[in-house]
Amino acid sequence: MAASVSTQSLGQPLGDDQRFGLSRHVVLPGPLRLDGGGLLSPVEIGYETYGTLNADGSNAILICHALTGDQHVASPHPRTGKPGWWTRLVGEGKPIDPTRHFIICSNVIGSCMGSSGPATIDPSTAEPWAMRFPVITIRDMVRAQAMLLDHLGVGQLKAVVGGSMGGMQAISWAATFPERVRACVMVASTARHSAQNIAFHEVGRQAIMADPKWRSGAYYESNDPPAAGLAVARMAAHITYLSEAGLTEKFGRRLQARPDRPDGAKSFGFDADFQVESYLRHQGLSFVDRFDANSYLYITRALDYFDLAEEHGGLLANAFRGTATRFCIVSFDTDWLYPTSESRSVVQALNAAGAAASFVELSSPYGHDAFLLEAPEMNRVIDGFLRAES
């Protein structure tokens, strides 16, 4: 059994410095210059810190979350009460350990857990931004995180770590601020979104926008969001996080047991006859209680625009020329959302740029979601990489 995390290591404020701890929120004056050409000001960021920054500032690790994640990486979610989303990797005795590291995790801009996004207030109108919020990119998220690190007094990171969209942020950090990143861990991710990725996201966005309650994004005043559309978007996306083998093992073609008919009998209707249908409906309905539909539109768009090579003259290796950052790239063999071939492309670019890179493909039946589930091999790889110094 892993050791419990102490009160201080869970991120309670150090002395009177309210910058550090759980459930922190800061409003930075900005402005933040966006890839789309606009300026965002002020910049709100919800974040958490765990552990203590050491005297020379050399133990800071930034964790970047995935599409529907948040800053509660190792603390209970305030809305659902569920444990932090990466407690398998973060905690005392884990590879990212608050007794050894100063850990920062922030909610990305565009999201809905305390950072600037469509649900936050536009100071020029005193109303929620809604769809007037500027379109953002992964690199914009990274620049906002850099502003937060400046606020926290963190000049350089021991490492930036992320899976899925978090991995995109991690590798974007290494390309955008190479002097601030000593090591980069990218898990189950990619350097650009494929046509298939964009297609799945478009299905989700259209489901939201087709919901009459979306009202072109202006649903905040009525407090009646497009829950049905968002639930369908989540269901479609969730399929991409799983593997066929995992779905077959967990559900197969098994039917739901119902009290009003013999177990195993079909209803010959359109209720959730199959267990997999019931599972997806549950995933969709539980999601709408914690996430904002407009934020889903904005963040999926940021993912679709992500193309690190395009940002560096069309050649991915250019993103890493002359870098001193060490890289660890991890993929999973059943991940068809961001398959191993995508990770290999990143490794090839790193090799071409002369960067120090290690790569491993791990075996798991769980598809893309493997990075969030019990993955002892992933923990061993990341722990060994973080302990090794160049």
PyMOL commands that set and color helices and strands:
alter all, ss='L'
color gray80, all
select helices_A, chain A and resi 130-132+138-152+165-176+178-180+195-210+212-217+227-241+244-250+275-287+293-305+310-312+316-320+340-352+367-372+376-387
alter helices_A, ss='H'
color red, helices_A
select strands_A, chain A and resi 24-28+32-33+39-40+43-50+60-64+102-106+121-122+127-128+159-163+183-187+326-332+356-362
alter strands_A, ss='S'
color yellow, strands_A
deselect
rebuild
show_as cartoon
